[in-house]
């Protein structure tokens, strides 16, 4: 009987520790970027400078335009092409005068494989209004933190690719003043993105 009681006490303690751990994980979990935006988090988004095939590119270079940022990598098999196709179709839905006020920015988190020239070719496949940029690992990590994104390298055994990159997949909408104002999931419809862009354009005249 004593042995059974001891076993039960140990199981109870282990259960309590597990529940405490789960509670702490819930409390300290990363807050979704949408929630941070809704709460007016002033630290979310902001200026950055990365490198394109034509040289340095800063978010402030597009001040006066509405920017659509996507963070991914050129070898991505699914979500990146989907997100950029959504952007491409959305741009086609806009009237010419509004389309000229939109700038797409594709940020690669895979600088080992994504050279600036490769990114230029990749972006051009989708739209002439999309620029591909990357940078040092430190620069990339800084932008990822700023925008509440994440990524991690995943080694692939028996694959010619060598590795893939798991990453968050959102379109980040930045207004004319360089402020992040909205995010959309990569599989949002082109019409949803178009409506969001027009709302930002109309709000700012």
HELIX and SHEET records of a PDB file:
HELIX    1   1 UNK A    2  UNK A   27  1                                  26    
HELIX    2   2 UNK A   33  UNK A   38  1                                   6    
HELIX    3   3 UNK A   59  UNK A   62  5                                   4    
HELIX    4   4 UNK A   79  UNK A   93  1                                  15    
HELIX    5   5 UNK A   96  UNK A   99  1                                   4    
HELIX    6   6 UNK A  116  UNK A  126  1                                  11    
HELIX    7   7 UNK A  137  UNK A  146  1                                  10    
HELIX    8   8 UNK A  190  UNK A  203  1                                  14    
SHEET    1   A 2 UNK A  49  UNK A  52  0                                        
SHEET    2   A 2 UNK A  55  UNK A  58 -1                                        
SHEET    1   B 5 UNK A 130  UNK A 133  0                                        
SHEET    2   B 5 UNK A 102  UNK A 108  1                                        
SHEET    3   B 5 UNK A  66  UNK A  72  1                                        
SHEET    4   B 5 UNK A 170  UNK A 174 -1                                        
SHEET    5   B 5 UNK A 180  UNK A 185 -1                                        
SHEET    1   C 2 UNK A 151  UNK A 155  0                                        
SHEET    2   C 2 UNK A 163  UNK A 167 -1                                        
END                                                                             
